[in-house]
Amino acid sequence: MATTMAPPSTSTSSVLFLRRLPSPATRGLGGPLPPRAPRLRTARLQVSLTSDVSSSSDVAAEEAEHAPKIGRRVRVTAPLRVYHVVKAPDLDVQGLEGVIKQYVGVWKGKRITANFPFKVEFQVAVDTQPKPVKLFVHLREDEFEYID
C-alpha cells in the first residue's frame, strides 16, 4: 500500500501524521506470517486555515454602498419568468413593482458570489387567493429600475 502526499497549497499549518499499518494477522488473513520488521509510514497533510480573499474594509465599503438601496421601490424591466411560486406558476414578473429587502452579496461579513444579489419582495394578486401572494425574487441591478 503506497502512501500519497497531498499536493502543496497555501497553508498556515502543516501537520505530520504517523500511523502503524496493521499486520496480516490482525487483518484476519490466514497462513504463515512472513518475518518482517514493522513499518512506520508517514504522510504530510497541509491544511489551509483561512480563505479570506477580501479585506474587511472592501466588504464594509460594499455594504455601505448598497445599504441605501434597501427599502427602495423598484420596477422589473427585464423579461423574466419565475416558476418557484406554487400559487402562481409560470409568473411573468416584467413590469411588477416591489421593494428591495436585502443585498445578499455580503453574508456574515464576507463577500460571496451571488449572481443575483438583490432580494426583492413582490405582492401579486392571484385569482384563487383572497389576499395578495407575497413572493421574493433575486435580481441583478440591471434587471430593475428605481421608482421614487
C-alpha angles and dihedrals in degrees: 000000000000124000117231127203125220114248114260115266138168103282141163096204136041122194126194117212123197120192134175112222117228118255121240089254093061091045091061098249112147129221135062118324116237113232109251138144116253113261127223115206125196132204128182118218120193118200127194108219099184133039101175107144099168129057120241091242090059091050092046090050091051092050091048091050094054100035095086090055093062110100095022120129117244139183122215111239101175122082101252134163123196125199103182096086107095095195093050110030119189093018119181107215098185108124095015118132122221146149127262105240103175145003107223100184089098120048125181091346095307130103114245129189101250110172092199103030102175117081107205125190120215132183112210127188110230122193095229096049127073093210128043115271114241115219137169126219127185112224141177118239092250091058096067141037129218118248120196 
